[in-house]
Amino acid sequence: MLFLIVLVVIHKLSDNTQFNIDYSNDKTLITLIDKKNVIASSVLPACDCWTNTGIEIRPDEDYEIKVSGKIHTTADKMIKDAEDDVKPRFEWLSPEGSTNFRIREDLEHKLSDSLRKTMLLTEKANIGQVLFYFQRKNSKAPNCNIGANFFNPDSVMIYTSDKGISGKNDSKDTWFVWATVNDMLIIDFKKQENQVAYLGGAKGDTLKTRFANWQTLAKDNYNRIWFDDNFGNFVISAKILKPTHFFDFW
């Protein structure tokens, strides 16, 4: 964010520079545009399952995307540990997430924990890791709601801090940049494995309570329970280089 502020001060001297702030559609997008570059910064809430960042990459544009910030994927446990003055059971996560997906070894929990891992948006990435999807114009947009419009894309890009996300739009279509953190999502309430994963090896009265909760979740089609206990935001920063044309030199 400081980098953007510095750029704004410098480029305010140029009549060809545009500075915009967009708060529409529950997103915050800041853009700085001149003849050669588009510098964009967008906020990615950890609690959202697939978000349109507002960043667009047009044909023949080169792009470089970086992500910064930290999030937490178990806010309830973080708060409980803070209240008890104990070391947090789960760490704050960088954009690369955590390789330590908890799978407990006792029989009561091992099965449910293993099944929970299969419920990640993609098992190819860490929990909490940032994923990107470039939607082409007039193609289906990511949608985590159960129903006819549900779409969790397979062809995602997994963010790593050393490489970032970079390349060139060599197509004839504008790409719309979507992003999300990788977390668990209930796609089908009728699938027995998902129910077992949710119950989490509970017993006795706890099992009865969780089973009743599961029935309520299914009735309401509330499939984002593991996203809604996420806390924090990532900041997505993109530098987009516009194609150079002969008349740009005159």
C-alpha positions in Angstrom: 0.0 0.0 0.0 2.9 2.4 0.8 4.3 1.6 -2.6 1.1 2.7 -4.3 1.0 6.0 -2.3 4.5 6.8 -3.3 3.6 6.1 -6.9 0.6 8.3 -6.7 2.7 11.3 -5.4 5.2 10.9 -8.2 2.8 10.4 -11.0 0.4 13.2 -10.0 2.9 15.4 -11.9 1.8 13.6 -15.1 -1.4 14.6 -16.9 -1.6 11.1 -18.4 -1.9 9.2 -15.1 -5.2 8.0 -13.7 -5.8 7.1 -10.1 -8.9 5.2 -9.1 -10.4 3.6 -6.0 -13.3 1.1 -6.5 -15.3 -0.1 -3.5 -18.1 -1.8 -5.6 -19.2 -5.4 -5.3 -17.7 -5.9 -1.8 -14.2 -5.4 -3.0 -11.5 -2.7 -2.6 -9.5 -2.1 -5.8 -6.9 0.6 -6.3 -5.5 1.3 -9.7 -2.8 3.6 -11.1 -2.8 3.8 -14.9 -0.4 5.6 -17.2 0.6 5.1 -20.9 2.7 2.0 -20.2 1.5 0.3 -17.0 -1.4 -0.5 -14.9 -0.6 -0.9 -11.2 -3.5 -2.5 -9.3 -4.0 -3.5 -5.6 -7.0 -5.6 -4.5 -8.0 -7.0 -1.1 -8.7 -10.7 -0.8 -10.7 -11.5 2.3 -9.9 -14.9 3.7 -13.5 -15.6 4.4 -14.6 -15.4 0.8 -14.7 -18.4 -1.5 -13.6 -17.2 -4.9 -13.6 -13.4 -5.3 -13.4 -11.3 -8.4 -10.5 -9.1 -7.7 -11.5 -6.5 -10.3 -8.1 -6.8 -11.9 -8.3 -7.3 -15.7 -5.6 -8.5 -18.1 -6.2 -7.5 -21.7 -4.8 -9.2 -24.9 -1.0 -8.8 -25.4 -0.5 -7.5 -21.9 2.3 -8.8 -19.7 1.5 -9.3 -16.0 3.2 -9.9 -12.7 1.2 -10.6 -9.5 2.4 -10.7 -6.0 0.5 -11.4 -2.7 1.2 -10.2 0.8 -0.3 -10.3 4.2 -1.3 -13.0 6.8 -4.6 -14.8 7.6 -5.9 -17.3 10.1 -8.1 -20.3 9.1 -9.4 -21.2 12.6 -10.5 -17.9 14.2 -12.5 -19.8 16.9 -9.5 -21.7 18.1 -7.3 -18.7 17.9 -9.6 -16.7 20.2 -10.0 -19.6 22.6 -6.2 -20.0 22.8 -5.8 -16.3 23.4 -8.4 -16.3 26.2 -6.5 -19.3 27.8 -3.1 -17.6 27.4 -1.7 -20.6 25.7 0.4 -21.0 22.6 -1.8 -21.1 19.5 -2.6 -24.5 18.1 -2.8 -23.1 14.6 -0.4 -20.5 13.1 -1.0 -17.4 11.1 -0.5 -18.2 7.4 1.4 -16.5 4.6 0.1 -16.6 1.0 1.7 -20.0 0.6 -0.5 -21.5 3.4 0.5 -24.3 5.6 1.9 -27.7 4.7 0.7 -29.0 8.1 -2.8 -30.0 7.4 -3.9 -31.5 10.8 -4.5 -35.3 10.6 -4.6 -36.8 14.1 -3.4 -40.3 14.6 -6.1 -41.6 16.9 -8.7 -43.7 15.2 -11.6 -41.4 16.2 -10.2 -38.5 14.3 -7.9 -39.9 11.6 -10.7 -40.8 9.2 -12.6 -37.5 9.5 -9.4 -35.5 9.3 -8.3 -37.3 6.1 -11.7 -36.8 4.6 -11.6 -33.1 5.4 -8.4 -32.8 3.4 -10.3 -34.1 0.3 -12.8 -31.2 0.7 -10.2 -28.5 0.0 -10.9 -26.6 -3.2 -7.8 -28.3 -4.5 -5.7 -31.0 -2.8 -2.7 -29.9 -4.9 -2.3 -26.8 -2.7 -1.8 -26.2 1.0 -4.6 -25.1 3.2 -4.7 -21.3 3.3 -2.7 -21.0 0.1 -3.8 -18.4 -2.5 -5.3 -19.7 -5.7 -5.9 -17.8 -8.9 -8.2 -18.3 -11.8 -8.3 -16.2 -15.0 -11.9 -16.1 -16.3 -12.3 -15.4 -20.0 -15.0 -13.1 -21.3 -18.4 -14.8 -21.6 -17.1 -17.9 -19.8 -18.5 -19.3 -16.5 -17.4 -17.5 -13.3 -16.4 -19.3 -10.2 -19.3 -19.8 -7.8 -19.2 -21.7 -4.5 -23.0 -21.7 -3.9 -24.7 -25.1 -4.2 -26.9 -25.2 -7.3 -26.9 -24.9 -11.0 -24.3 -22.1 -11.0 -21.8 -23.9 -8.8 -18.3 -23.9 -10.4 -15.0 -24.6 -8.7 -12.5 -24.4 -11.6 -9.9 -27.2 -12.1 -7.4 -25.1 -14.0 -6.2 -22.9 -11.1 -2.8 -21.3 -10.5 -1.2 -21.9 -7.1 0.6 -19.0 -5.7 4.2 -19.3 -4.5 6.2 -16.3 -3.1 9.4 -17.0 -5.1 7.7 -17.1 -8.5 4.5 -15.2 -8.0 2.1 -15.3 -10.9 3.4 -13.9 -14.2 3.0 -14.3 -17.9 1.4 -12.7 -21.0 -2.2 -12.8 -22.2 -1.6 -14.2 -25.7 -5.3 -14.7 -26.4 -7.8 -12.4 -28.0 -9.9 -12.3 -24.8 -9.7 -10.1 -21.7 -8.9 -12.2 -18.6 -10.7 -11.4 -15.3 -8.6 -12.3 -12.3 -10.3 -14.3 -9.5 -8.7 -15.4 -6.3 -9.4 -17.4 -3.1 -7.7 -19.0 -0.2 -7.6 -22.8 -0.4 -10.0 -24.1 2.3 -12.6 -26.8 2.8 -16.0 -26.5 1.1 -19.0 -28.8 1.3 -20.1 -29.5 -2.2 -22.7 -32.2 -1.6 -24.6 -32.7 1.6 -25.8 -36.1 0.5 -22.3 -37.5 0.3 -21.7 -39.7 3.3 -18.0 -38.9 3.4 -18.7 -35.2 3.9 -20.9 -35.9 6.9 -18.3 -38.1 8.5 -15.7 -35.3 7.9 -17.9 -32.7 9.6 -18.7 -34.9 12.6 -15.0 -35.0 13.3 -14.9 -38.2 15.3 -17.2 -36.8 18.0 -18.9 -39.1 20.5 -21.8 -39.1 23.0 -23.7 -35.8 23.4 -21.2 -34.0 21.3 -22.0 -36.3 18.4 -25.7 -35.8 18.8 -25.2 -32.0 18.8 -23.0 -32.1 15.7 -25.4 -34.4 13.9 -28.2 -32.0 14.5 -26.0 -29.1 13.3 -25.3 -31.1 10.1 -29.0 -31.5 9.4 -29.5 -27.7 9.8 -26.5 -27.0 7.5 -27.9 -29.3 4.9 -31.4 -27.8 5.2 -29.9 -24.3 4.7 -27.4 -25.4 2.0 -24.8 -23.6 4.2 -21.6 -25.1 2.7 -19.0 -22.4 3.7 -18.7 -23.1 7.4 -14.9 -23.5 7.1 -14.5 -20.3 5.2 -16.6 -18.3 7.6 -14.2 -19.0 10.5 -11.3 -17.5 8.5 -9.9 -14.2 9.6 -7.7 -11.5 7.9 -7.0 -10.4 4.4 -4.3 -10.8 1.7 -3.4 -7.9 -0.6 -3.0 -8.8 -4.2 -0.7 -6.4 -6.2 -0.5 -6.6 -9.9 1.8 -4.8 -12.4 0.4 -5.0 -15.9 2.5 -3.8 -18.9 0.5 -2.5 -21.8 1.5 -3.5 -25.4 3.6 -0.9 -27.1 2.4 0.5 -30.5 4.3 2.6 -33.0 2.2 5.7 -32.4 3.0 5.6 -28.6 6.4 7.1 -29.4 4.9 10.2 -30.9 
